[in-house]
Amino acid sequence: MEAVAKLNNNPTSPRKMRLLADLIRGMEVEKALNVLKFHPKHPSTPLEKLLVSAVANWKVKNEGTRVEDANLVVKTIFVDGGRMLKRMRPAPQGRGYRVRKRSNHVTIIVDSRA
């Protein structure tokens, strides 16, 4: 039985988060956790916490089954754009440039390999 975890309004751009999501998609959970733990990009920390949360959700759904025996994999992971904060930055000759501070929503689904 699969388990889902969601992370909403994470303050990093969706493009940066998708790079990490593409990296762990289809991977075994233990290997994905090790990859995220030692990855230099800053969105790896919240993604690692999200994966741990998905595993905890799987444990709650499947009482009496050990995680080590279940052979969990990252079945699905996708990143959607979140809200965008629009700010102004001073520019030459009295103008203002628009700065778009992006955020994202991440959804991760883990399941045991059949």
PDB file as gemmi writes it, atoms N, CA and C in Angstrom:
CRYST1    1.000    1.000    1.000  90.00  90.00  90.00 P 1                      
ATOM      1  N   MET A   1       0.845  -1.180   0.000  1.00  0.00           N  
ATOM      2  CA  MET A   1       0.000   0.000   0.000  1.00  0.00           C  
ATOM      3  C   MET A   1       0.890   1.243   0.000  1.00  0.00           C  
ATOM      4  N   GLU A   2       0.575   2.191  -0.835  1.00  0.00           N  
ATOM      5  CA  GLU A   2       1.412   3.372  -0.977  1.00  0.00           C  
ATOM      6  C   GLU A   2       1.073   4.439   0.057  1.00  0.00           C  
ATOM      7  N   ALA A   3       2.044   5.321   0.300  1.00  0.00           N  
ATOM      8  CA  ALA A   3       1.861   6.416   1.246  1.00  0.00           C  
ATOM      9  C   ALA A   3       2.304   7.720   0.580  1.00  0.00           C  
ATOM     10  N   VAL A   4       1.629   8.812   0.933  1.00  0.00           N  
ATOM     11  CA  VAL A   4       1.852  10.110   0.302  1.00  0.00           C  
ATOM     12  C   VAL A   4       2.320  11.111   1.349  1.00  0.00           C  
ATOM     13  N   ALA A   5       3.214  12.015   0.937  1.00  0.00           N  
ATOM     14  CA  ALA A   5       3.607  13.153   1.767  1.00  0.00           C  
ATOM     15  C   ALA A   5       3.699  14.372   0.862  1.00  0.00           C  
ATOM     16  N   LYS A   6       3.276  15.530   1.388  1.00  0.00           N  
ATOM     17  CA  LYS A   6       3.278  16.763   0.603  1.00  0.00           C  
ATOM     18  C   LYS A   6       4.006  17.866   1.353  1.00  0.00           C  
ATOM     19  N   LEU A   7       4.685  18.701   0.580  1.00  0.00           N  
ATOM     20  CA  LEU A   7       5.367  19.874   1.111  1.00  0.00           C  
ATOM     21  C   LEU A   7       4.860  21.069   0.324  1.00  0.00           C  
ATOM     22  N   ASN A   8       4.205  22.000   1.001  1.00  0.00           N  
ATOM     23  CA  ASN A   8       3.612  23.150   0.319  1.00  0.00           C  
ATOM     24  C   ASN A   8       4.378  24.425   0.626  1.00  0.00           C  
ATOM     25  N   ASN A   9       4.443  25.304  -0.370  1.00  0.00           N  
ATOM     26  CA  ASN A   9       5.051  26.633  -0.247  1.00  0.00           C  
ATOM     27  C   ASN A   9       6.489  26.590   0.256  1.00  0.00           C  
ATOM     28  N   ASN A  10       7.280  25.699  -0.317  1.00  0.00           N  
ATOM     29  CA  ASN A  10       8.702  25.656   0.010  1.00  0.00           C  
ATOM     30  C   ASN A  10       9.392  26.804  -0.735  1.00  0.00           C  
ATOM     31  N   PRO A  11      10.114  27.680  -0.026  1.00  0.00           N  
ATOM     32  CA  PRO A  11      10.627  28.894  -0.678  1.00  0.00           C  
ATOM     33  C   PRO A  11      11.893  28.680  -1.496  1.00  0.00           C  
ATOM     34  N   THR A  12      11.798  27.868  -2.524  1.00  0.00           N  
ATOM     35  CA  THR A  12      12.860  27.733  -3.507  1.00  0.00           C  
ATOM     36  C   THR A  12      12.197  27.555  -4.861  1.00  0.00           C  
ATOM     37  N   SER A  13      12.891  27.860  -5.915  1.00  0.00           N  
ATOM     38  CA  SER A  13      12.240  27.823  -7.219  1.00  0.00           C  
ATOM     39  C   SER A  13      11.938  26.374  -7.627  1.00  0.00           C  
ATOM     40  N   PRO A  14      10.851  26.165  -8.346  1.00  0.00           N  
ATOM     41  CA  PRO A  14      10.495  24.810  -8.767  1.00  0.00           C  
ATOM     42  C   PRO A  14      11.565  24.163  -9.641  1.00  0.00           C  
ATOM     43  N   ARG A  15      12.255  24.957 -10.428  1.00  0.00           N  
ATOM     44  CA  ARG A  15      13.277  24.403 -11.319  1.00  0.00           C  
ATOM     45  C   ARG A  15      14.418  23.765 -10.531  1.00  0.00           C  
ATOM     46  N   LYS A  16      14.837  24.416  -9.438  1.00  0.00           N  
ATOM     47  CA  LYS A  16      15.909  23.875  -8.611  1.00  0.00           C  
ATOM     48  C   LYS A  16      15.461  22.603  -7.899  1.00  0.00           C  
ATOM     49  N   MET A  17      14.202  22.581  -7.463  1.00  0.00           N  
ATOM     50  CA  MET A  17      13.700  21.404  -6.766  1.00  0.00           C  
ATOM     51  C   MET A  17      13.498  20.237  -7.731  1.00  0.00           C  
ATOM     52  N   ARG A  18      13.105  20.525  -8.969  1.00  0.00           N  
ATOM     53  CA  ARG A  18      12.903  19.451  -9.953  1.00  0.00           C  
ATOM     54  C   ARG A  18      14.193  18.717 -10.274  1.00  0.00           C  
ATOM     55  N   LEU A  19      15.324  19.404 -10.215  1.00  0.00           N  
ATOM     56  CA  LEU A  19      16.609  18.749 -10.453  1.00  0.00           C  
ATOM     57  C   LEU A  19      16.837  17.625  -9.445  1.00  0.00           C  
ATOM     58  N   LEU A  20      16.497  17.879  -8.180  1.00  0.00           N  
ATOM     59  CA  LEU A  20      16.651  16.853  -7.153  1.00  0.00           C  
ATOM     60  C   LEU A  20      15.573  15.785  -7.262  1.00  0.00           C  
ATOM     61  N   ALA A  21      14.358  16.200  -7.615  1.00  0.00           N  
ATOM     62  CA  ALA A  21      13.267  15.232  -7.755  1.00  0.00           C  
ATOM     63  C   ALA A  21      13.572  14.233  -8.867  1.00  0.00           C  
ATOM     64  N   ASP A  22      14.115  14.720  -9.973  1.00  0.00           N  
ATOM     65  CA  ASP A  22      14.481  13.838 -11.079  1.00  0.00           C  
ATOM     66  C   ASP A  22      15.594  12.877 -10.673  1.00  0.00           C  
ATOM     67  N   LEU A  23      16.431  13.321  -9.735  1.00  0.00           N  
ATOM     68  CA  LEU A  23      17.556  12.510  -9.294  1.00  0.00           C  
ATOM     69  C   LEU A  23      17.097  11.282  -8.503  1.00  0.00           C  
ATOM     70  N   ILE A  24      16.055  11.430  -7.657  1.00  0.00           N  
ATOM     71  CA  ILE A  24      15.658  10.324  -6.777  1.00  0.00           C  
ATOM     72  C   ILE A  24      14.432   9.563  -7.268  1.00  0.00           C  
ATOM     73  N   ARG A  25      13.828   9.979  -8.354  1.00  0.00           N  
ATOM     74  CA  ARG A  25      12.628   9.302  -8.851  1.00  0.00           C  
ATOM     75  C   ARG A  25      12.947   7.852  -9.205  1.00  0.00           C  
ATOM     76  N   GLY A  26      12.156   6.907  -8.670  1.00  0.00           N  
ATOM     77  CA  GLY A  26      12.341   5.482  -8.955  1.00  0.00           C  
ATOM     78  C   GLY A  26      13.413   4.810  -8.124  1.00  0.00           C  
ATOM     79  N   MET A  27      14.079   5.547  -7.261  1.00  0.00           N  
ATOM     80  CA  MET A  27      15.169   5.009  -6.458  1.00  0.00           C  
ATOM     81  C   MET A  27      14.632   4.318  -5.208  1.00  0.00           C  
ATOM     82  N   GLU A  28      15.413   3.396  -4.646  1.00  0.00           N  
ATOM     83  CA  GLU A  28      15.057   2.817  -3.354  1.00  0.00           C  
ATOM     84  C   GLU A  28      15.168   3.907  -2.297  1.00  0.00           C  
ATOM     85  N   VAL A  29      14.327   3.810  -1.263  1.00  0.00           N  
ATOM     86  CA  VAL A  29      14.224   4.884  -0.276  1.00  0.00           C  
ATOM     87  C   VAL A  29      15.536   5.085   0.475  1.00  0.00           C  
ATOM     88  N   GLU A  30      16.178   4.012   0.895  1.00  0.00           N  
ATOM     89  CA  GLU A  30      17.426   4.164   1.656  1.00  0.00           C  
ATOM     90  C   GLU A  30      18.513   4.819   0.810  1.00  0.00           C  
ATOM     91  N   LYS A  31      18.606   4.432  -0.447  1.00  0.00           N  
ATOM     92  CA  LYS A  31      19.601   5.030  -1.340  1.00  0.00           C  
ATOM     93  C   LYS A  31      19.272   6.501  -1.600  1.00  0.00           C  
ATOM     94  N   ALA A  32      17.982   6.811  -1.780  1.00  0.00           N  
ATOM     95  CA  ALA A  32      17.559   8.197  -2.013  1.00  0.00           C  
ATOM     96  C   ALA A  32      17.874   9.073  -0.801  1.00  0.00           C  
ATOM     97  N   LEU A  33      17.664   8.544   0.406  1.00  0.00           N  
ATOM     98  CA  LEU A  33      17.993   9.312   1.616  1.00  0.00           C  
ATOM     99  C   LEU A  33      19.485   9.602   1.689  1.00  0.00           C  
ATOM    100  N   ASN A  34      20.310   8.629   1.338  1.00  0.00           N  
ATOM    101  CA  ASN A  34      21.759   8.852   1.351  1.00  0.00           C  
ATOM    102  C   ASN A  34      22.178   9.874   0.299  1.00  0.00           C  
ATOM    103  N   VAL A  35      21.559   9.818  -0.873  1.00  0.00           N  
ATOM    104  CA  VAL A  35      21.879  10.778  -1.925  1.00  0.00           C  
ATOM    105  C   VAL A  35      21.512  12.192  -1.478  1.00  0.00           C  
ATOM    106  N   LEU A  36      20.327  12.353  -0.899  1.00  0.00           N  
ATOM    107  CA  LEU A  36      19.883  13.681  -0.475  1.00  0.00           C  
ATOM    108  C   LEU A  36      20.691  14.210   0.707  1.00  0.00           C  
ATOM    109  N   LYS A  37      21.111  13.310   1.598  1.00  0.00           N  
ATOM    110  CA  LYS A  37      21.860  13.742   2.775  1.00  0.00           C  
ATOM    111  C   LYS A  37      23.186  14.397   2.395  1.00  0.00           C  
ATOM    112  N   PHE A  38      23.830  13.880   1.346  1.00  0.00           N  
ATOM    113  CA  PHE A  38      25.147  14.378   0.975  1.00  0.00           C  
ATOM    114  C   PHE A  38      25.145  15.227  -0.294  1.00  0.00           C  
ATOM    115  N   HIS A  39      23.975  15.645  -0.757  1.00  0.00           N  
ATOM    116  CA  HIS A  39      23.901  16.458  -1.966  1.00  0.00           C  
ATOM    117  C   HIS A  39      24.149  17.921  -1.609  1.00  0.00           C  
ATOM    118  N   PRO A  40      24.946  18.655  -2.397  1.00  0.00           N  
ATOM    119  CA  PRO A  40      25.303  20.027  -2.031  1.00  0.00           C  
ATOM    120  C   PRO A  40      24.198  21.075  -2.238  1.00  0.00           C  
ATOM    121  N   LYS A  41      23.192  20.798  -3.055  1.00  0.00           N  
ATOM    122  CA  LYS A  41      22.164  21.809  -3.308  1.00  0.00           C  
ATOM    123  C   LYS A  41      21.292  22.023  -2.064  1.00  0.00           C  
ATOM    124  N   HIS A  42      20.891  23.280  -1.822  1.00  0.00           N  
ATOM    125  CA  HIS A  42      20.165  23.601  -0.599  1.00  0.00           C  
ATOM    126  C   HIS A  42      18.756  23.007  -0.513  1.00  0.00           C  
ATOM    127  N   PRO A  43      18.031  22.727  -1.606  1.00  0.00           N  
ATOM    128  CA  PRO A  43      16.704  22.125  -1.427  1.00  0.00           C  
ATOM    129  C   PRO A  43      16.743  20.647  -1.015  1.00  0.00           C  
ATOM    130  N   SER A  44      17.931  20.058  -0.906  1.00  0.00           N  
ATOM    131  CA  SER A  44      18.004  18.643  -0.553  1.00  0.00           C  
ATOM    132  C   SER A  44      17.557  18.390   0.891  1.00  0.00           C  
ATOM    133  N   THR A  45      17.750  19.345   1.787  1.00  0.00           N  
ATOM    134  CA  THR A  45      17.367  19.158   3.186  1.00  0.00           C  
ATOM    135  C   THR A  45      15.850  19.036   3.367  1.00  0.00           C  
ATOM    136  N   PRO A  46      15.025  19.965   2.848  1.00  0.00           N  
ATOM    137  CA  PRO A  46      13.587  19.770   3.006  1.00  0.00           C  
ATOM    138  C   PRO A  46      13.055  18.554   2.245  1.00  0.00           C  
ATOM    139  N   LEU A  47      13.696  18.197   1.133  1.00  0.00           N  
ATOM    140  CA  LEU A  47      13.263  17.024   0.381  1.00  0.00           C  
ATOM    141  C   LEU A  47      13.577  15.746   1.158  1.00  0.00           C  
ATOM    142  N   GLU A  48      14.700  15.741   1.857  1.00  0.00           N  
ATOM    143  CA  GLU A  48      15.054  14.591   2.696  1.00  0.00           C  
ATOM    144  C   GLU A  48      14.040  14.430   3.828  1.00  0.00           C  
ATOM    145  N   LYS A  49      13.668  15.545   4.463  1.00  0.00           N  
ATOM    146  CA  LYS A  49      12.669  15.484   5.541  1.00  0.00           C  
ATOM    147  C   LYS A  49      11.320  15.000   5.020  1.00  0.00           C  
ATOM    148  N   LEU A  50      10.975  15.417   3.803  1.00  0.00           N  
ATOM    149  CA  LEU A  50       9.717  14.992   3.200  1.00  0.00           C  
ATOM    150  C   LEU A  50       9.721  13.490   2.933  1.00  0.00           C  
ATOM    151  N   LEU A  51      10.837  12.961   2.481  1.00  0.00           N  
ATOM    152  CA  LEU A  51      10.949  11.529   2.217  1.00  0.00           C  
ATOM    153  C   LEU A  51      10.852  10.728   3.518  1.00  0.00           C  
ATOM    154  N   VAL A  52      11.464  11.227   4.583  1.00  0.00           N  
ATOM    155  CA  VAL A  52      11.344  10.569   5.894  1.00  0.00           C  
ATOM    156  C   VAL A  52       9.885  10.586   6.353  1.00  0.00           C  
ATOM    157  N   SER A  53       9.193  11.683   6.106  1.00  0.00           N  
ATOM    158  CA  SER A  53       7.773  11.788   6.466  1.00  0.00           C  
ATOM    159  C   SER A  53       6.927  10.796   5.676  1.00  0.00           C  
ATOM    160  N   ALA A  54       7.231  10.616   4.396  1.00  0.00           N  
ATOM    161  CA  ALA A  54       6.495   9.650   3.578  1.00  0.00           C  
ATOM    162  C   ALA A  54       6.702   8.233   4.079  1.00  0.00           C  
ATOM    163  N   VAL A  55       7.924   7.919   4.506  1.00  0.00           N  
ATOM    164  CA  VAL A  55       8.201   6.587   5.064  1.00  0.00           C  
ATOM    165  C   VAL A  55       7.434   6.396   6.373  1.00  0.00           C  
ATOM    166  N   ALA A  56       7.366   7.440   7.202  1.00  0.00           N  
ATOM    167  CA  ALA A  56       6.608   7.365   8.456  1.00  0.00           C  
ATOM    168  C   ALA A  56       5.117   7.162   8.170  1.00  0.00           C  
ATOM    169  N   ASN A  57       4.609   7.835   7.139  1.00  0.00           N  
ATOM    170  CA  ASN A  57       3.207   7.638   6.754  1.00  0.00           C  
ATOM    171  C   ASN A  57       2.971   6.213   6.279  1.00  0.00           C  
ATOM    172  N   TRP A  58       3.952   5.631   5.585  1.00  0.00           N  
ATOM    173  CA  TRP A  58       3.835   4.255   5.118  1.00  0.00           C  
ATOM    174  C   TRP A  58       3.810   3.295   6.309  1.00  0.00           C  
ATOM    175  N   LYS A  59       4.632   3.591   7.342  1.00  0.00           N  
ATOM    176  CA  LYS A  59       4.659   2.744   8.550  1.00  0.00           C  
ATOM    177  C   LYS A  59       3.304   2.734   9.240  1.00  0.00           C  
ATOM    178  N   VAL A  60       2.657   3.905   9.303  1.00  0.00           N  
ATOM    179  CA  VAL A  60       1.355   4.001   9.967  1.00  0.00           C  
ATOM    180  C   VAL A  60       0.303   3.204   9.207  1.00  0.00           C  
ATOM    181  N   LYS A  61       0.357   3.257   7.877  1.00  0.00           N  
ATOM    182  CA  LYS A  61      -0.619   2.521   7.069  1.00  0.00           C  
ATOM    183  C   LYS A  61      -0.407   1.019   7.114  1.00  0.00           C  
ATOM    184  N   ASN A  62       0.840   0.575   7.238  1.00  0.00           N  
ATOM    185  CA  ASN A  62       1.180  -0.841   7.176  1.00  0.00           C  
ATOM    186  C   ASN A  62       1.737  -1.316   8.510  1.00  0.00           C  
ATOM    187  N   GLU A  63       0.874  -1.402   9.503  1.00  0.00           N  
ATOM    188  CA  GLU A  63       1.291  -1.866  10.826  1.00  0.00           C  
ATOM    189  C   GLU A  63       1.717  -3.329  10.742  1.00  0.00           C  
ATOM    190  N   GLY A  64       2.771  -3.673  11.455  1.00  0.00           N  
ATOM    191  CA  GLY A  64       3.224  -5.061  11.499  1.00  0.00           C  
ATOM    192  C   GLY A  64       4.186  -5.430  10.389  1.00  0.00           C  
ATOM    193  N   THR A  65       4.485  -4.519   9.464  1.00  0.00           N  
ATOM    194  CA  THR A  65       5.430  -4.784   8.390  1.00  0.00           C  
ATOM    195  C   THR A  65       6.671  -3.932   8.615  1.00  0.00           C  
ATOM    196  N   ARG A  66       7.834  -4.534   8.501  1.00  0.00           N  
ATOM    197  CA  ARG A  66       9.086  -3.794   8.689  1.00  0.00           C  
ATOM    198  C   ARG A  66       9.461  -3.067   7.404  1.00  0.00           C  
ATOM    199  N   VAL A  67      10.036  -1.885   7.570  1.00  0.00           N  
ATOM    200  CA  VAL A  67      10.433  -1.067   6.414  1.00  0.00           C  
ATOM    201  C   VAL A  67      11.567  -1.749   5.652  1.00  0.00           C  
ATOM    202  N   GLU A  68      12.481  -2.383   6.377  1.00  0.00           N  
ATOM    203  CA  GLU A  68      13.626  -3.037   5.743  1.00  0.00           C  
ATOM    204  C   GLU A  68      13.180  -4.185   4.838  1.00  0.00           C  
ATOM    205  N   ASP A  69      12.123  -4.903   5.270  1.00  0.00           N  
ATOM    206  CA  ASP A  69      11.632  -6.044   4.490  1.00  0.00           C  
ATOM    207  C   ASP A  69      10.753  -5.613   3.319  1.00  0.00           C  
ATOM    208  N   ALA A  70      10.192  -4.409   3.388  1.00  0.00           N  
ATOM    209  CA  ALA A  70       9.218  -3.974   2.387  1.00  0.00           C  
ATOM    210  C   ALA A  70       9.861  -3.540   1.073  1.00  0.00           C  
ATOM    211  N   ASN A  71      11.144  -3.198   1.091  1.00  0.00           N  
ATOM    212  CA  ASN A  71      11.840  -2.772  -0.125  1.00  0.00           C  
ATOM    213  C   ASN A  71      11.130  -1.561  -0.754  1.00  0.00           C  
ATOM    214  N   LEU A  72      11.056  -0.464   0.017  1.00  0.00           N  
ATOM    215  CA  LEU A  72      10.344   0.741  -0.425  1.00  0.00           C  
ATOM    216  C   LEU A  72      11.091   1.474  -1.531  1.00  0.00           C  
ATOM    217  N   VAL A  73      10.329   2.012  -2.475  1.00  0.00           N  
ATOM    218  CA  VAL A  73      10.886   2.818  -3.560  1.00  0.00           C  
ATOM    219  C   VAL A  73      10.099   4.127  -3.670  1.00  0.00           C  
ATOM    220  N   VAL A  74      10.750   5.134  -4.244  1.00  0.00           N  
ATOM    221  CA  VAL A  74      10.080   6.406  -4.539  1.00  0.00           C  
ATOM    222  C   VAL A  74       9.297   6.165  -5.828  1.00  0.00           C  
ATOM    223  N   LYS A  75       8.015   5.901  -5.680  1.00  0.00           N  
ATOM    224  CA  LYS A  75       7.182   5.547  -6.835  1.00  0.00           C  
ATOM    225  C   LYS A  75       6.932   6.769  -7.724  1.00  0.00           C  
ATOM    226  N   THR A  76       6.496   7.861  -7.100  1.00  0.00           N  
ATOM    227  CA  THR A  76       6.171   9.084  -7.833  1.00  0.00           C  
ATOM    228  C   THR A  76       6.660  10.278  -7.033  1.00  0.00           C  
ATOM    229  N   ILE A  77       7.222  11.242  -7.728  1.00  0.00           N  
ATOM    230  CA  ILE A  77       7.564  12.520  -7.109  1.00  0.00           C  
ATOM    231  C   ILE A  77       7.378  13.597  -8.170  1.00  0.00           C  
ATOM    232  N   PHE A  78       6.661  14.646  -7.814  1.00  0.00           N  
ATOM    233  CA  PHE A  78       6.502  15.748  -8.756  1.00  0.00           C  
ATOM    234  C   PHE A  78       6.494  17.077  -8.029  1.00  0.00           C  
ATOM    235  N   VAL A  79       6.930  18.105  -8.748  1.00  0.00           N  
ATOM    236  CA  VAL A  79       7.083  19.448  -8.198  1.00  0.00           C  
ATOM    237  C   VAL A  79       6.215  20.394  -9.008  1.00  0.00           C  
ATOM    238  N   ASP A  80       5.343  21.116  -8.339  1.00  0.00           N  
ATOM    239  CA  ASP A  80       4.490  22.113  -8.977  1.00  0.00           C  
ATOM    240  C   ASP A  80       4.883  23.494  -8.467  1.00  0.00           C  
ATOM    241  N   GLY A  81       4.598  24.490  -9.255  1.00  0.00           N  
ATOM    242  CA  GLY A  81       4.869  25.857  -8.833  1.00  0.00           C  
ATOM    243  C   GLY A  81       3.912  26.284  -7.732  1.00  0.00           C  
ATOM    244  N   GLY A  82       4.432  27.007  -6.761  1.00  0.00           N  
ATOM    245  CA  GLY A  82       3.613  27.525  -5.670  1.00  0.00           C  
ATOM    246  C   GLY A  82       3.322  28.995  -5.873  1.00  0.00           C  
ATOM    247  N   ARG A  83       3.036  29.674  -4.777  1.00  0.00           N  
ATOM    248  CA  ARG A  83       2.765  31.104  -4.888  1.00  0.00           C  
ATOM    249  C   ARG A  83       4.038  31.855  -5.227  1.00  0.00           C  
ATOM    250  N   MET A  84       3.871  33.029  -5.806  1.00  0.00           N  
ATOM    251  CA  MET A  84       5.013  33.840  -6.214  1.00  0.00           C  
ATOM    252  C   MET A  84       4.886  35.214  -5.555  1.00  0.00           C  
ATOM    253  N   LEU A  85       5.874  35.567  -4.746  1.00  0.00           N  
ATOM    254  CA  LEU A  85       5.885  36.881  -4.121  1.00  0.00           C  
ATOM    255  C   LEU A  85       6.542  37.857  -5.082  1.00  0.00           C  
ATOM    256  N   LYS A  86       5.881  38.968  -5.344  1.00  0.00           N  
ATOM    257  CA  LYS A  86       6.409  39.945  -6.287  1.00  0.00           C  
ATOM    258  C   LYS A  86       6.968  41.129  -5.511  1.00  0.00           C  
ATOM    259  N   ARG A  87       8.241  41.395  -5.719  1.00  0.00           N  
ATOM    260  CA  ARG A  87       8.937  42.464  -5.020  1.00  0.00           C  
ATOM    261  C   ARG A  87       9.565  43.401  -6.047  1.00  0.00           C  
ATOM    262  N   MET A  88       9.944  44.597  -5.600  1.00  0.00           N  
ATOM    263  CA  MET A  88      10.603  45.564  -6.482  1.00  0.00           C  
ATOM    264  C   MET A  88      12.027  45.792  -5.998  1.00  0.00           C  
ATOM    265  N   ARG A  89      12.945  45.892  -6.966  1.00  0.00           N  
ATOM    266  CA  ARG A  89      14.346  46.159  -6.672  1.00  0.00           C  
ATOM    267  C   ARG A  89      14.709  47.473  -7.347  1.00  0.00           C  
ATOM    268  N   PRO A  90      15.404  48.354  -6.631  1.00  0.00           N  
ATOM    269  CA  PRO A  90      15.802  49.621  -7.258  1.00  0.00           C  
ATOM    270  C   PRO A  90      16.689  49.388  -8.481  1.00  0.00           C  
ATOM    271  N   ALA A  91      16.459  50.178  -9.510  1.00  0.00           N  
ATOM    272  CA  ALA A  91      17.214  50.053 -10.759  1.00  0.00           C  
ATOM    273  C   ALA A  91      17.686  51.447 -11.170  1.00  0.00           C  
ATOM    274  N   PRO A  92      18.567  51.539 -12.143  1.00  0.00           N  
ATOM    275  CA  PRO A  92      19.089  52.851 -12.549  1.00  0.00           C  
ATOM    276  C   PRO A  92      18.010  53.794 -13.078  1.00  0.00           C  
ATOM    277  N   GLN A  93      18.252  55.092 -12.941  1.00  0.00           N  
ATOM    278  CA  GLN A  93      17.425  56.168 -13.470  1.00  0.00           C  
ATOM    279  C   GLN A  93      16.000  56.139 -12.929  1.00  0.00           C  
ATOM    280  N   GLY A  94      15.872  55.781 -11.648  1.00  0.00           N  
ATOM    281  CA  GLY A  94      14.583  55.862 -10.984  1.00  0.00           C  
ATOM    282  C   GLY A  94      13.610  54.755 -11.303  1.00  0.00           C  
ATOM    283  N   ARG A  95      14.050  53.762 -12.027  1.00  0.00           N  
ATOM    284  CA  ARG A  95      13.147  52.660 -12.357  1.00  0.00           C  
ATOM    285  C   ARG A  95      13.180  51.603 -11.267  1.00  0.00           C  
ATOM    286  N   GLY A  96      12.292  50.637 -11.386  1.00  0.00           N  
ATOM    287  CA  GLY A  96      12.279  49.508 -10.468  1.00  0.00           C  
ATOM    288  C   GLY A  96      12.141  48.219 -11.254  1.00  0.00           C  
ATOM    289  N   TYR A  97      13.001  47.242 -10.969  1.00  0.00           N  
ATOM    290  CA  TYR A  97      12.898  45.937 -11.608  1.00  0.00           C  
ATOM    291  C   TYR A  97      12.077  45.016 -10.722  1.00  0.00           C  
ATOM    292  N   ARG A  98      11.260  44.204 -11.353  1.00  0.00           N  
ATOM    293  CA  ARG A  98      10.443  43.262 -10.601  1.00  0.00           C  
ATOM    294  C   ARG A  98      11.262  42.012 -10.270  1.00  0.00           C  
ATOM    295  N   VAL A  99      11.200  41.597  -9.011  1.00  0.00           N  
ATOM    296  CA  VAL A  99      11.836  40.362  -8.560  1.00  0.00           C  
ATOM    297  C   VAL A  99      10.719  39.391  -8.213  1.00  0.00           C  
ATOM    298  N   ARG A 100      10.740  38.210  -8.817  1.00  0.00           N  
ATOM    299  CA  ARG A 100       9.723  37.198  -8.538  1.00  0.00           C  
ATOM    300  C   ARG A 100      10.328  36.138  -7.633  1.00  0.00           C  
ATOM    301  N   LYS A 101       9.884  36.116  -6.368  1.00  0.00           N  
ATOM    302  CA  LYS A 101      10.369  35.116  -5.417  1.00  0.00           C  
ATOM    303  C   LYS A 101       9.454  33.909  -5.518  1.00  0.00           C  
ATOM    304  N   ARG A 102       9.974  32.843  -6.092  1.00  0.00           N  
ATOM    305  CA  ARG A 102       9.159  31.674  -6.391  1.00  0.00           C  
ATOM    306  C   ARG A 102       9.150  30.688  -5.227  1.00  0.00           C  
ATOM    307  N   SER A 103       8.104  29.875  -5.201  1.00  0.00           N  
ATOM    308  CA  SER A 103       8.028  28.775  -4.236  1.00  0.00           C  
ATOM    309  C   SER A 103       7.447  27.569  -4.963  1.00  0.00           C  
ATOM    310  N   ASN A 104       7.431  26.426  -4.292  1.00  0.00           N  
ATOM    311  CA  ASN A 104       6.963  25.223  -4.961  1.00  0.00           C  
ATOM    312  C   ASN A 104       6.190  24.311  -4.010  1.00  0.00           C  
ATOM    313  N   HIS A 105       5.463  23.380  -4.595  1.00  0.00           N  
ATOM    314  CA  HIS A 105       4.763  22.316  -3.869  1.00  0.00           C  
ATOM    315  C   HIS A 105       5.353  20.992  -4.347  1.00  0.00           C  
ATOM    316  N   VAL A 106       5.753  20.138  -3.401  1.00  0.00           N  
ATOM    317  CA  VAL A 106       6.318  18.841  -3.738  1.00  0.00           C  
ATOM    318  C   VAL A 106       5.385  17.755  -3.217  1.00  0.00           C  
ATOM    319  N   THR A 107       5.115  16.744  -4.031  1.00  0.00           N  
ATOM    320  CA  THR A 107       4.331  15.586  -3.619  1.00  0.00           C  
ATOM    321  C   THR A 107       5.166  14.347  -3.897  1.00  0.00           C  
ATOM    322  N   ILE A 108       5.259  13.485  -2.894  1.00  0.00           N  
ATOM    323  CA  ILE A 108       6.062  12.273  -3.020  1.00  0.00           C  
ATOM    324  C   ILE A 108       5.218  11.074  -2.603  1.00  0.00           C  
ATOM    325  N   ILE A 109       5.295   9.993  -3.379  1.00  0.00           N  
ATOM    326  CA  ILE A 109       4.567   8.765  -3.101  1.00  0.00           C  
ATOM    327  C   ILE A 109       5.569   7.622  -3.018  1.00  0.00           C  
ATOM    328  N   VAL A 110       5.561   6.914  -1.877  1.00  0.00           N  
ATOM    329  CA  VAL A 110       6.433   5.741  -1.719  1.00  0.00           C  
ATOM    330  C   VAL A 110       5.565   4.494  -1.678  1.00  0.00           C  
ATOM    331  N   ASP A 111       6.122   3.409  -2.183  1.00  0.00           N  
ATOM    332  CA  ASP A 111       5.398   2.146  -2.242  1.00  0.00           C  
ATOM    333  C   ASP A 111       6.403   1.005  -2.172  1.00  0.00           C  
ATOM    334  N   SER A 112       5.941  -0.157  -1.752  1.00  0.00           N  
ATOM    335  CA  SER A 112       6.832  -1.302  -1.727  1.00  0.00           C  
ATOM    336  C   SER A 112       6.916  -1.896  -3.133  1.00  0.00           C  
ATOM    337  N   ARG A 113       8.099  -2.353  -3.469  1.00  0.00           N  
ATOM    338  CA  ARG A 113       8.306  -2.916  -4.797  1.00  0.00           C  
ATOM    339  C   ARG A 113       7.657  -4.298  -4.853  1.00  0.00           C  
ATOM    340  N   ALA A 114       6.837  -4.500  -5.860  1.00  0.00           N  
ATOM    341  CA  ALA A 114       6.120  -5.778  -5.955  1.00  0.00           C  
ATOM    342  C   ALA A 114       6.910  -6.776  -6.786  1.00  0.00           C  
TER     343      ALA A 114                                                      
END                                                                             
